[in-house]
């Protein structure tokens, strides 16, 4: 039987780079729109949406690190340094 975690990692490695690029481009477009906002209330709401977008981007990057095994390598490197 196939390992479901390995299957998930493979799917994430395939899909996440494109997803990250789309989220980054959407964030960039949204952040540029802030210059057009005149009302403080609108700007505040827009800023909150941009922060949420950055949080989404951060989670996607963490998932990519997990899927690539980079997170495990970094943790094992820190453990070796502490020996």
Buried (B, 14 or more C-beta within 10 A) or exposed (E): EEEEEEEEBEEBBEBBEEBBEEBBEEBEEBBEEEEEBEEEEEBEEBEEBBEEBEEBBEEBBEBBBBBBEEBEEEEEEEEEEEE
